[in-house]
Amino acid sequence: MDRMTGTPARKVLLAAPRGYCAGVDRAVIAVEKALEQYGAPVYVRHEIVHNKYVVKTLEQKGAIFVDETEEVPEGNIVIFSAHGVAPVVHEEAARGKLATIDATCPLVTKVHKEAIRFANDDYDILLIGHEGHEEVIGTSGEAPDHITLVDGPEDVANVEVRDPDKVVWLSQTTLSVDETMETVDALKGRFPNLLSPPSDDICYATQNRQIAVKQMGAEADLVIVVGSKNSSNSVRLVEVALGAGARDAHLVDYAEEIDEAWLEGVSTVGVTSGASVPEILVQGVLEWLAQRGYADVEVVKAAEESITFSLPKELRRDLRAEAAGLVASSEG
């Protein structure tokens, strides 16, 4: 409480961890290193990560983003995004004589391998995820004859399997933990012998960011999530904030998208960012809030993150060759 005015003191609760996860960091660096190593242009199939600012910045450096592999001129380099691709995409690249760099997040690759293993064992695989999301398309493509998409608890009643005793669930890595488990519980109600994946599919970063938002959500009048609308994990953070008790929550790409009307009657603002968001965008939001009286920032720490992933093997190979004084080759 401000002693002079008698009004509640304004403050910001800043979530930690937030922003870039190891998979996103690896994918963005892969594009930057490829541009340095091979020169522009370097083609990227779909957005490398779901963030407008990141895509725009890489475009300015010489990356060209395409929707389909066929759009890449023969003989060029194409980078596959962090969300992963189906085997058919690798086949398309081979037909186009394209050198490939696979920047799929290793945690997504883990789900792909689980799908292949369970399909080889002839299980029906129930993939919990959002229809049309790139990660879901890539995972489904590993075993299309065995995978059925389950898009939330309300979709469970429509699921049909060949043998209820030979069913396993997998999930998109960027979902809400709570909603996913709600879907799993509903599936277990129909299929009591439903098998769970050998390890948690929802990525550590998604979970940590949701935990931090839950911790500050009950105390925040308003939560601002920095992230793009096509970023699944960013959208989930808004939902988690509201579920945790925040009066209001909004998703913005940039500070200038914040509506000052959102601040009416607000003393505590929670701030976080999705796993594909660079910290510079969060700092922009904090500066915007400070200019409007929300200069007191308190960090809400939910977890320590120290995970890192090495660069894609194709890129590591050529970087090593260059370091050894050999002529770098862009042939895959």
DAHUTA-V160158 format. One record per residue. N is the residue number from 0. RES is the residue in three letters. NEAR is the number of other C-alpha atoms within 10 Angstrom. Layout:
# DAHUTA-V160158
n->N res->RES near->NEAR
n->N res->RES near->NEAR
This chain:
# DAHUTA-V160158
n->0 res->MET near->10
n->1 res->ASP near->9
n->2 res->ARG near->8
n->3 res->MET near->6
n->4 res->THR near->8
n->5 res->GLY near->8
n->6 res->THR near->10
n->7 res->PRO near->13
n->8 res->ALA near->15
n->9 res->ARG near->19
n->10 res->LYS near->20
n->11 res->VAL near->25
n->12 res->LEU near->23
n->13 res->LEU near->24
n->14 res->ALA near->26
n->15 res->ALA near->21
n->16 res->PRO near->26
n->17 res->ARG near->29
n->18 res->GLY near->25
n->19 res->TYR near->18
n->20 res->CYS near->25
n->21 res->ALA near->21
n->22 res->GLY near->26
n->23 res->VAL near->25
n->24 res->ASP near->21
n->25 res->ARG near->22
n->26 res->ALA near->28
n->27 res->VAL near->22
n->28 res->ILE near->13
n->29 res->ALA near->23
n->30 res->VAL near->26
n->31 res->GLU near->17
n->32 res->LYS near->16
n->33 res->ALA near->24
n->34 res->LEU near->18
n->35 res->GLU near->13
n->36 res->GLN near->16
n->37 res->TYR near->14
n->38 res->GLY near->13
n->39 res->ALA near->15
n->40 res->PRO near->16
n->41 res->VAL near->23
n->42 res->TYR near->25
n->43 res->VAL near->25
n->44 res->ARG near->20
n->45 res->HIS near->20
n->46 res->GLU near->20
n->47 res->ILE near->25
n->48 res->VAL near->21
n->49 res->HIS near->25
n->50 res->ASN near->22
n->51 res->LYS near->18
n->52 res->TYR near->18
n->53 res->VAL near->16
n->54 res->VAL near->19
n->55 res->LYS near->13
n->56 res->THR near->11
n->57 res->LEU near->18
n->58 res->GLU near->17
n->59 res->GLN near->9
n->60 res->LYS near->17
n->61 res->GLY near->17
n->62 res->ALA near->23
n->63 res->ILE near->19
n->64 res->PHE near->21
n->65 res->VAL near->15
n->66 res->ASP near->11
n->67 res->GLU near->12
n->68 res->THR near->22
n->69 res->GLU near->15
n->70 res->GLU near->12
n->71 res->VAL near->22
n->72 res->PRO near->13
n->73 res->GLU near->14
n->74 res->GLY near->14
n->75 res->ASN near->17
n->76 res->ILE near->23
n->77 res->VAL near->26
n->78 res->ILE near->26
n->79 res->PHE near->23
n->80 res->SER near->26
n->81 res->ALA near->27
n->82 res->HIS near->29
n->83 res->GLY near->24
n->84 res->VAL near->26
n->85 res->ALA near->19
n->86 res->PRO near->14
n->87 res->VAL near->12
n->88 res->VAL near->18
n->89 res->HIS near->16
n->90 res->GLU near->12
n->91 res->GLU near->14
n->92 res->ALA near->20
n->93 res->ALA near->15
n->94 res->ARG near->12
n->95 res->GLY near->17
n->96 res->LYS near->17
n->97 res->LEU near->23
n->98 res->ALA near->19
n->99 res->THR near->21
n->100 res->ILE near->23
n->101 res->ASP near->21
n->102 res->ALA near->29
n->103 res->THR near->22
n->104 res->CYS near->22
n->105 res->PRO near->18
n->106 res->LEU near->19
n->107 res->VAL near->26
n->108 res->THR near->18
n->109 res->LYS near->12
n->110 res->VAL near->24
n->111 res->HIS near->23
n->112 res->LYS near->13
n->113 res->GLU near->20
n->114 res->ALA near->29
n->115 res->ILE near->18
n->116 res->ARG near->13
n->117 res->PHE near->20
n->118 res->ALA near->19
n->119 res->ASN near->11
n->120 res->ASP near->10
n->121 res->ASP near->13
n->122 res->TYR near->22
n->123 res->ASP near->25
n->124 res->ILE near->29
n->125 res->LEU near->26
n->126 res->LEU near->22
n->127 res->ILE near->26
n->128 res->GLY near->22
n->129 res->HIS near->19
n->130 res->GLU near->12
n->131 res->GLY near->8
n->132 res->HIS near->14
n->133 res->GLU near->19
n->134 res->GLU near->26
n->135 res->VAL near->24
n->136 res->ILE near->19
n->137 res->GLY near->21
n->138 res->THR near->28
n->139 res->SER near->24
n->140 res->GLY near->20
n->141 res->GLU near->21
n->142 res->ALA near->21
n->143 res->PRO near->15
n->144 res->ASP near->12
n->145 res->HIS near->22
n->146 res->ILE near->23
n->147 res->THR near->18
n->148 res->LEU near->21
n->149 res->VAL near->25
n->150 res->ASP near->16
n->151 res->GLY near->17
n->152 res->PRO near->17
n->153 res->GLU near->10
n->154 res->ASP near->14
n->155 res->VAL near->21
n->156 res->ALA near->11
n->157 res->ASN near->7
n->158 res->VAL near->12
n->159 res->GLU near->11
n->160 res->VAL near->16
n->161 res->ARG near->10
n->162 res->ASP near->10
n->163 res->PRO near->15
n->164 res->ASP near->14
n->165 res->LYS near->17
n->166 res->VAL near->21
n->167 res->VAL near->22
n->168 res->TRP near->25
n->169 res->LEU near->28
n->170 res->SER near->26
n->171 res->GLN near->23
n->172 res->THR near->26
n->173 res->THR near->24
n->174 res->LEU near->24
n->175 res->SER near->21
n->176 res->VAL near->19
n->177 res->ASP near->13
n->178 res->GLU near->15
n->179 res->THR near->20
n->180 res->MET near->14
n->181 res->GLU near->14
n->182 res->THR near->21
n->183 res->VAL near->24
n->184 res->ASP near->16
n->185 res->ALA near->18
n->186 res->LEU near->22
n->187 res->LYS near->15
n->188 res->GLY near->12
n->189 res->ARG near->14
n->190 res->PHE near->18
n->191 res->PRO near->13
n->192 res->ASN near->14
n->193 res->LEU near->21
n->194 res->LEU near->16
n->195 res->SER near->13
n->196 res->PRO near->15
n->197 res->PRO near->8
n->198 res->SER near->10
n->199 res->ASP near->13
n->200 res->ASP near->21
n->201 res->ILE near->20
n->202 res->CYS near->18
n->203 res->TYR near->17
n->204 res->ALA near->24
n->205 res->THR near->24
n->206 res->GLN near->21
n->207 res->ASN near->20
n->208 res->ARG near->28
n->209 res->GLN near->31
n->210 res->ILE near->23
n->211 res->ALA near->24
n->212 res->VAL near->36
n->213 res->LYS near->21
n->214 res->GLN near->18
n->215 res->MET near->28
n->216 res->GLY near->28
n->217 res->ALA near->17
n->218 res->GLU near->18
n->219 res->ALA near->27
n->220 res->ASP near->21
n->221 res->LEU near->27
n->222 res->VAL near->29
n->223 res->ILE near->25
n->224 res->VAL near->27
n->225 res->VAL near->31
n->226 res->GLY near->31
n->227 res->SER near->22
n->228 res->LYS near->15
n->229 res->ASN near->13
n->230 res->SER near->19
n->231 res->SER near->22
n->232 res->ASN near->26
n->233 res->SER near->31
n->234 res->VAL near->21
n->235 res->ARG near->21
n->236 res->LEU near->32
n->237 res->VAL near->26
n->238 res->GLU near->17
n->239 res->VAL near->24
n->240 res->ALA near->29
n->241 res->LEU near->20
n->242 res->GLY near->15
n->243 res->ALA near->19
n->244 res->GLY near->17
n->245 res->ALA near->24
n->246 res->ARG near->16
n->247 res->ASP near->18
n->248 res->ALA near->22
n->249 res->HIS near->20
n->250 res->LEU near->22
n->251 res->VAL near->19
n->252 res->ASP near->20
n->253 res->TYR near->17
n->254 res->ALA near->18
n->255 res->GLU near->11
n->256 res->GLU near->11
n->257 res->ILE near->17
n->258 res->ASP near->10
n->259 res->GLU near->10
n->260 res->ALA near->8
n->261 res->TRP near->15
n->262 res->LEU near->16
n->263 res->GLU near->9
n->264 res->GLY near->10
n->265 res->VAL near->17
n->266 res->SER near->19
n->267 res->THR near->23
n->268 res->VAL near->25
n->269 res->GLY near->27
n->270 res->VAL near->27
n->271 res->THR near->31
n->272 res->SER near->31
n->273 res->GLY near->30
n->274 res->ALA near->28
n->275 res->SER near->29
n->276 res->VAL near->28
n->277 res->PRO near->21
n->278 res->GLU near->14
n->279 res->ILE near->12
n->280 res->LEU near->19
n->281 res->VAL near->24
n->282 res->GLN near->12
n->283 res->GLY near->14
n->284 res->VAL near->23
n->285 res->LEU near->20
n->286 res->GLU near->14
n->287 res->TRP near->16
n->288 res->LEU near->21
n->289 res->ALA near->16
n->290 res->GLN near->10
n->291 res->ARG near->12
n->292 res->GLY near->13
n->293 res->TYR near->18
n->294 res->ALA near->15
n->295 res->ASP near->14
n->296 res->VAL near->17
n->297 res->GLU near->12
n->298 res->VAL near->15
n->299 res->VAL near->19
n->300 res->LYS near->19
n->301 res->ALA near->20
n->302 res->ALA near->14
n->303 res->GLU near->9
n->304 res->GLU near->14
n->305 res->SER near->7
n->306 res->ILE near->10
n->307 res->THR near->11
n->308 res->PHE near->14
n->309 res->SER near->12
n->310 res->LEU near->20
n->311 res->PRO near->18
n->312 res->LYS near->12
n->313 res->GLU near->16
n->314 res->LEU near->21
n->315 res->ARG near->14
n->316 res->ARG near->14
n->317 res->ASP near->21
n->318 res->LEU near->18
n->319 res->ARG near->12
n->320 res->ALA near->14
n->321 res->GLU near->14
n->322 res->ALA near->11
n->323 res->ALA near->10
n->324 res->GLY near->9
n->325 res->LEU near->11
n->326 res->VAL near->10
n->327 res->ALA near->16
n->328 res->SER near->14
n->329 res->SER near->18
n->330 res->GLU near->13
n->331 res->GLY near->13
